[in-house]
Amino acid sequence: MRIEEIRLQNYKCYKELKVTNIPAMAVFVGANGTGKSTLFDVFGFLKHCLTFNITKAVQSRGGFKELVSRGCIGQSIIIEIKFRLSITGVERLVTYLLEIAEKDKSVIVKREILRYKRGAHGSPYHFLDYQAGKGYAITNEEDFSKQEEELTKEYRELEADDILAIKGLGQFQKFKAANAFRNMIENWHLSDFHINKARGTKDAAGYDEHLSVSGDNLQLVANNLFQNYEEIFSKIIEKMKQRVPGISSIKPETTVDGRLLLKFQDGSFQDPFIDKYVSDGTIKMFAYLVMLFDPQPHPLLCVEEPENQLYPHLLMELAEEFRLYSLNGDQVFVSTHSPDFLNAMRLEEVFWLEKKNGFTIVKRANDDPQISAYMKDGDLMGYLWKQGFLGRVYP
């Protein structure tokens, strides 16, 4: 299941945006303030809406007036995502559309649609369609022997008009597309790694299934892998040996007071170093490998500025690790300010953001004939960026 298209309307700096043919690995560059974090926040917003409701998701972003694009008060915010999903053995392009608006000083789901084509021809059929908390979902969508008029519509009224229909209906397998999309949102991961939060001893009891957004549970997740996924943990250590000179082993250890820490063994020394005294780059590379070798990988990873604290020569290798993750069927979005990281990117993987008349537009590198020609002749994307070929965006 992979996102192929994103359309935004009136979402912060994106008054009108449409990005199509999104690859499994996509890298976004742009000056500060052009909207890289905002683009990634769309996925965080949907996850927040699903976990809680629209009202809380909007309030946590400063309210509807701060979320809607400047000069668009009174208009709706629209988020539309198209993704590939296998239904009855056939891969179909499914569209999810969410329209939110303000009504009587409250935020409501004005429209929520999930649709896809039942056959090779014709218009996409609405398998879920809700307006202001009322609507229907098809309960036998996989019965393709039936005509559209024979499909069973189950009408329901939600508890409130600021709740997503996929939150409730997505719990049931009979709503195939809704269930799949809900699961995809729930398992999206936005990484905003903070080295200061990842260091030091941590309580041994806590969430250890996946690395958190900030990485503050690194010791717990590493210990879970060490204890329960020996083969995976061994692969991570082998990768660390290749990436970071001197590292021979890493081992989680429980202290006498019941806390967890990480010990890094440098082959040149007899005694290991605790993570408090290990370089920022070593910690960060280990954290990214822990995230990328997750036994239950995320369908979408959004990683902001992975180059921070990492030595430049490691960035091309890290980029390759991200690409390998995407080749296994998942998807990776990365924002970066690093020409070194960008040098590892292929032509079709790069997008750049720039402001036009106060709002952000997104351009594809492979739509530019000059960039395409240079890349075909062997140039690297990061060098082209430094030379000013990516529009008005400079590193």
Residue pairs with C-beta under 8 A, 6 or more apart in sequence:
1 83
1 84
1 85
1 86
1 180
1 184
1 299
2 22
2 24
2 83
2 84
2 299
2 329
2 330
2 331
3 22
3 81
3 82
3 83
3 300
3 331
4 20
4 21
4 22
4 82
4 83
4 84
4 93
5 18
5 19
5 20
5 21
5 22
5 80
5 81
5 82
6 17
6 18
6 19
6 22
6 39
6 42
6 80
6 81
6 82
7 17
7 18
7 19
7 78
7 79
7 80
7 81
8 14
8 16
8 17
8 18
8 42
8 78
8 79
8 80
9 15
9 16
9 17
9 76
9 77
9 78
10 68
10 69
10 72
10 75
10 76
10 77
10 78
11 17
11 38
11 42
11 67
11 68
11 69
11 77
11 78
11 79
12 35
12 38
12 41
12 66
12 67
12 68
12 69
13 34
13 35
13 38
13 69
13 355
13 359
13 360
14 35
14 38
14 39
14 69
14 359
14 360
15 69
15 72
15 359
16 359
17 360
17 361
17 362
19 351
19 362
19 364
22 331
23 326
23 348
23 349
24 326
24 327
24 330
24 331
24 332
25 322
25 323
25 326
25 331
25 332
25 334
25 345
25 346
25 349
26 331
26 332
26 333
26 334
26 349
26 351
27 333
27 334
27 335
27 336
27 341
27 342
27 345
27 349
27 350
27 351
28 36
28 39
28 333
28 334
28 335
28 336
28 351
28 352
28 353
28 362
29 36
29 335
29 336
29 337
29 342
29 350
29 351
29 352
29 353
29 385
29 390
29 393
29 395
30 36
30 335
30 352
30 353
30 354
30 360
30 393
31 353
31 354
31 393
31 394
33 355
34 353
34 354
34 355
34 360
34 393
35 353
35 360
36 304
36 335
36 353
37 304
37 335
38 360
39 335
39 353
39 362
40 190
40 302
40 304
40 333
40 335
41 61
42 79
43 185
43 188
43 190
43 300
43 302
44 188
44 190
45 57
45 61
45 79
46 79
46 98
46 185
46 188
47 185
47 186
47 188
48 56
48 57
48 60
49 57
49 98
49 164
50 164
50 166
50 167
50 182
50 185
50 186
51 186
53 160
53 162
53 163
53 164
54 100
54 107
54 108
54 109
54 162
54 163
54 164
55 106
55 107
55 162
58 64
58 67
58 100
58 107
61 67
64 77
64 102
64 107
65 73
67 77
68 75
68 77
69 359
70 358
74 102
75 101
76 99
76 100
76 101
76 110
77 99
77 100
77 101
78 97
78 98
78 99
79 97
79 98
80 95
80 96
80 97
80 98
81 95
81 96
82 93
82 94
82 95
82 96
83 93
83 94
83 96
83 181
83 184
84 91
84 92
84 93
84 94
85 91
85 92
85 94
85 116
85 177
85 180
85 181
86 92
87 116
87 141
87 142
87 176
87 177
88 142
88 144
92 116
92 117
93 116
93 117
94 114
94 115
94 116
94 177
94 180
94 181
95 113
95 114
95 115
95 116
95 124
96 113
96 114
96 166
96 181
97 111
97 112
97 113
97 114
97 115
98 109
98 111
98 112
98 164
99 109
99 110
99 111
99 112
100 107
100 108
100 109
100 110
101 107
101 108
101 110
102 108
106 162
107 162
108 132
108 133
108 161
108 162
109 130
109 131
109 132
109 133
109 161
109 162
109 163
109 164
109 165
110 131
110 132
111 130
111 131
112 128
112 129
112 130
112 131
112 135
112 164
112 165
112 166
113 126
113 128
113 129
113 130
114 126
114 127
114 128
114 129
114 166
114 177
114 178
114 181
115 124
115 125
115 126
115 127
115 128
116 124
116 125
116 127
116 177
117 123
117 124
117 125
118 125
118 144
118 148
119 144
125 148
127 137
127 138
127 141
127 175
127 176
127 177
127 178
128 135
128 136
128 137
128 138
128 165
128 166
128 169
128 175
128 177
128 178
129 135
129 136
129 137
130 136
130 158
130 165
132 161
133 157
133 158
133 159
133 160
133 161
133 163
134 155
134 156
134 157
134 158
135 155
135 156
135 165
136 153
136 154
136 155
136 156
137 153
137 154
137 156
137 165
137 169
137 175
137 178
138 151
138 152
138 153
138 154
138 175
139 152
139 153
139 154
139 174
139 175
140 146
140 151
140 152
140 174
141 151
141 175
141 176
141 177
142 176
143 151
156 165
156 168
156 169
158 165
158 168
165 178
166 178
166 181
166 182
166 185
167 182
169 175
169 178
169 179
170 178
170 179
170 181
170 182
170 183
171 179
171 182
172 178
172 179
173 179
184 299
184 300
187 296
187 298
187 299
187 300
188 298
188 299
188 300
188 302
189 210
189 211
189 213
189 291
189 298
189 300
189 301
189 302
190 213
190 302
190 304
191 211
191 213
191 215
191 291
191 301
191 302
191 303
191 304
192 213
192 214
192 304
193 214
193 215
193 284
193 287
193 288
193 306
193 308
194 214
194 215
194 216
195 215
195 280
195 283
195 284
195 309
197 214
197 215
197 216
198 214
198 215
198 216
198 218
198 275
198 283
198 284
198 287
199 275
199 276
199 283
200 261
200 275
200 276
201 219
201 255
201 259
201 260
201 261
202 216
202 217
202 218
202 219
202 220
202 259
202 260
202 261
203 258
203 259
203 260
204 220
204 223
204 254
204 258
204 259
204 260
206 217
206 220
207 217
207 220
208 217
208 220
208 221
208 223
208 224
209 221
209 224
209 296
210 221
210 291
210 294
210 296
210 298
211 217
211 218
211 221
211 287
211 290
211 291
211 294
215 287
218 262
218 283
218 286
218 287
218 290
219 252
219 260
219 261
219 262
219 275
220 260
221 290
222 233
222 250
222 252
222 262
222 286
222 290
223 252
223 260
225 232
225 233
225 236
225 290
225 293
225 295
226 233
226 251
226 252
229 295
232 293
232 295
235 293
236 250
236 286
236 289
236 290
236 293
237 249
237 250
239 289
239 293
239 321
240 247
240 250
240 285
240 286
240 289
241 247
241 248
242 317
243 285
243 289
243 314
243 317
243 318
244 281
244 282
244 285
244 314
246 266
246 267
246 268
247 264
247 265
247 266
247 267
247 282
248 265
248 266
248 267
249 264
249 265
249 272
250 262
250 263
250 264
250 265
250 286
251 262
251 263
251 265
251 272
252 260
252 261
252 262
252 263
253 260
253 261
253 262
253 263
254 260
255 261
261 274
261 275
261 276
262 274
262 275
262 278
262 286
263 272
263 273
263 274
263 275
264 272
264 273
264 274
264 275
264 278
264 282
265 272
265 273
266 272
266 273
275 283
280 309
281 309
281 310
281 311
281 314
283 309
284 306
284 308
284 309
284 310
285 310
285 314
285 318
288 303
288 306
288 318
288 321
289 321
291 301
292 301
292 321
292 322
292 324
292 325
297 325
297 328
297 330
298 330
299 330
299 331
300 330
300 331
300 332
300 333
301 322
301 325
301 330
301 331
301 332
301 333
302 333
302 334
303 322
303 332
303 333
303 334
303 335
304 334
304 335
305 335
305 336
305 337
305 338
306 315
306 318
306 322
306 334
306 336
306 341
307 315
307 336
307 337
307 338
307 340
307 341
310 318
312 338
312 340
313 340
315 338
315 340
315 341
315 344
316 340
316 341
316 343
316 344
318 341
319 334
319 341
319 344
319 345
320 344
322 332
322 334
323 332
323 344
325 332
326 332
334 341
336 342
337 395
338 382
338 395
339 382
339 383
339 385
339 386
339 395
340 382
341 382
342 350
342 380
342 381
342 382
342 385
343 380
343 381
343 382
343 383
345 381
345 382
347 365
347 366
347 371
347 372
347 375
347 381
348 364
348 365
348 366
350 364
350 365
350 366
350 381
350 390
351 362
351 363
351 364
351 365
352 362
352 363
352 365
352 390
352 391
352 393
353 360
353 361
353 362
353 363
353 393
354 360
354 361
354 363
354 391
354 392
354 393
355 361
363 391
365 371
365 372
365 375
365 381
365 390
366 372
368 389
370 389
371 381
371 384
371 389
371 390
374 384
374 389
375 381
375 384
382 395
384 390
385 393
385 394
385 395
386 394
386 395
388 394
